[in-house]
Amino acid sequence: MDEFTKLTQEHVTHLQKLLGNEGVRVDEESLREYGHDETEDLVHMPEAVVFPSCVDEVSALLKYANENVIPVTAVGARTGLSGGALSTHGGIALSMEKFNAILEIDQRNFQATVEPGVINYVFHSACKEKGLFYPPDPSSWGSCTLGGNLAYNAGGPKAVKYGVTNQYVLNLEVVLANGDVIWTGANVLKNSTGYNLTQLMVGSEGTLGIITKIVFKLLPYPSEDLTLLVPFTSAEKACEAVSAIFHAGITPSGMEFMEKDAIDWTLKYVDDVSVPTGDHIRAHLLIELDGNDREALYTDAEKIAALVEDFDAVDVLIAESQAQRDALWKLRRRVGEAVKSHSIYKEEDTVVPRAELPKLLRGVKEIGEKYGFKSVCYGHAGDGNLHVNIVKGNMTDEAWEVELPKGISEIFKLVVSLGGTLSGEHGIGFVQKNYMDIVFNHANLAVQRAIKKALDPKGILNPGKIFPDQHL
Amino acid sequence: MDEFTKLTQEHVTHLQKLLGNEGVRVDEESLREYGHDETEDLVHMPEAVVFPSCVDEVSALLKYANENVIPVTAVGARTGLSGGALSTHGGIALSMEKFNAILEIDQRNFQATVEPGVINYVFHSACKEKGLFYPPDPSSWGSCTLGGNLAYNAGGPKAVKYGVTNQYVLNLEVVLANGDVIWTGANVLKNSTGYNLTQLMVGSEGTLGIITKIVFKLLPYPSEDLTLLVPFTSAEKACEAVSAIFHAGITPSGMEFMEKDAIDWTLKYVDDVSVPTGDHIRAHLLIELDGNDREALYTDAEKIAALVEDFDAVDVLIAESQAQRDALWKLRRRVGEAVKSHSIYKEEDTVVPRAELPKLLRGVKEIGEKYGFKSVCYGHAGDGNLHVNIVKGNMTDEAWEVELPKGISEIFKLVVSLGGTLSGEHGIGFVQKNYMDIVFNHANLAVQRAIKKALDPKGILNPGKIFPDQHL
């Protein structure tokens, strides 16, 4: 940490010159507010929070920070779950909240140009009004911003059919560590023109540049959807049913798995929905179908209903009204919060090839028994993306601090042995970085470090993230 | 060029030690054979051609070449159209043809693991046999290899619905310039675990590493398809019809545009197909629809037929038999060869947002008039990807060498002003590199160079490609 410069009053004065007085905050309350995201109860305060309002200001800011070797951590809506927006090395928290304009929705070309501070759901809704569809829909879509979604290559329920954020990004305006401004690509659907800097930036967690404009591709909005809830008497069987549905030739637009505890705990926070529960029900699948032909959706729903019988499904409930549908999805979107309210916890964002999900679930439980922790699992089963929530419950602090990381390592080793990896959609950030050598060999990490060094030689952009601590 | 080491007998002897005698060729005929691809009539001979048969041999070879600063240019099937496989700096041509195994088609997970020397169509067919679909289908799919497809992020007709090669690549085994071997990602559908080295490798034209294994994602094979041929009395109107079809909510699985000359010239080489021609017919759209419901395809075909009437379509022909369908697609796939046989030519792989296609076509013709060249245009209209074939005809050599490049620069400036870029699917390679500064600013090219330097400090991997010559 000591290679970085601590902010002095002189630095703050200069920042105020660059961004105006109202563009720089150093009061304790602001530093605390911008010193956390949604990751556990972690707080790492910056020394200043800045609010640039145009690309030239971001450029001037980075040029100055780079010359003075001051860390700069971009923050969006601070809804992240891997601690990626924490100012772990102090310095400047760069809030992109003034970059909140939808600059153009180009109906002719099914494209949109937006600033990174736009809230996901606001953008989704603006596109929908014009008959266009922006599919990525993280659980936090009502508050998270598109810039943050790009930084972590966010997913969401619809990824199972429509893919994650990076599939919709065509072109980016990016300010580099030295203040230079580039466009990474072009506004086209196919591109074989030089290195794919667009996809290098997406998922790089603010460590390679600051995104100031995004060009998205969009789809026509599907006119129909249908939501099903299927309770199962076995969580593993529910996971097996997921693969069977795809093998029947059906690609749902949502395929969510929730273990018993996940539903039970969440029902305490959501009161306008009734779902079958009871000791015999061990898991639910929440399934969405979409398209333009309502009859075809019902045909698929019937196929699913017939098929899940072989996997110990208790029933198949179809949401008949928009209100029922919304209530079920609200339930799913609240699971994370509910688990968080229940206990101190750690969330692992494991992802494996889809058909390996039953093995992953069984393995997580076995590792839990070995290390004495309880886990609540839920997530995007159609993508093989299982959120493993490890709850502290009555574990001792020592077990939590010392033993648990060994158990988490075992979970990740299992994930990798199944062809999977550490994070499907939350990113590595601060809390997963020391597990990176489980999935990548030394040569791979050396390449990633070399790219970081090439784009940000002084390491000012979001230091302390992604890369394992060197001494490990 | 003089920074590289020329091969001596001692080097060749060492290569033979590494790869066996039959793994190294230095005879004139081999050097000539591996000294060209399908780009114009260019020949740049290597000093040796090598044929490693496993990743360890590739690793040993690169380690040795790197230590001795010998250029290494990977070659696939040499069907490329941008000169990317030419040994412009001599050294070693690294043929991947012994890497021709389909290692696994994993039906449970809709994935496959293959070696890069497998021919595209062979892989496509092997997947199809198991009910699985690998969509990318470049015109040369009968001979091009998957490794080459990755190197240039190849497209093909089906990209309009299914996307290009990079959308199907989950994970890569890559040998780095220094001989280190890495896996870039994981075998998962979503991944937020470090930098996206997978997508950095795809499209990098063999300049960042040598791909030795590929993990693809696959789709269920659609059971039905339907091919339409639509002749138009105006090429620009045909281009306008393309956008109108998408706006009607139809996403065809093929949407190919062919100007009059492209069809007329190709008909000389394909004799088992009859298409309407004549002076009044200025262009054709070849349209494919696919899915699992034959009735739905006919419904969409009727919508298209009604819609194209407004754009001066002469007729709508539906291929009634598989033979007719195959003949039409064979015609389309042969256009490139036909143009090549007709005259000395240069092909530009322009790509713009789809709705800008009419403007691009008009602009290309205007620029042609200004500089005195004739162009034949065809390509993947649904993606905005227009192949502009400039034929030498009776242009003087001087006009061809000196004036034409200025005209091409104007075409690319037009492309960029429309939101497009230099290459949609052929890559930059050797022949487009000096146009790169039309689309990228200095800071962007500096980033690309820095990445190249970080991964290949001595610049041995496919030198002389992608980056503009420094003196320009």
Interface residues (C-beta under 8 A of the other chain):
Chain A: D106 R108 N109 F110 Q111 Y152 N153 A154 G155 A159 V160 G163 V164 N166 Q167 L176 D180 V181 I182 W183 T184 G185 A186 N187 V188 L189 K190 N191 S192 T193 G194 Y195 N196 L197 Q199 L200 V202 G203 S204 L208 P220 S243 F246 G249 T251 N292 D293 A296 D349 V351 V352 P353 R354 A355 E356 H380 D383 G384 N385 V416 G419 G420 T421 L422 S423 G424 E425 H426 G427 I428 M436 V439 F440 N441 A443 N444 A446 V447 Q448 A450 I451 K452 K453 A454 L455 I466
Chain B: D106 R108 N109 F110 Q111 Y152 N153 A154 G155 A159 V160 G163 V164 N166 Q167 L176 D180 V181 I182 W183 T184 G185 A186 N187 V188 L189 K190 N191 S192 T193 G194 Y195 N196 L197 Q199 L200 V202 G203 S204 L208 P220 S243 F246 G249 T251 N292 D293 A296 D349 V351 V352 P353 R354 A355 E356 H380 D383 G384 N385 V416 G419 G420 T421 L422 S423 G424 E425 H426 G427 I428 M436 V439 F440 N441 A443 N444 A446 V447 Q448 A450 I451 K452 K453 A454 L455 I466
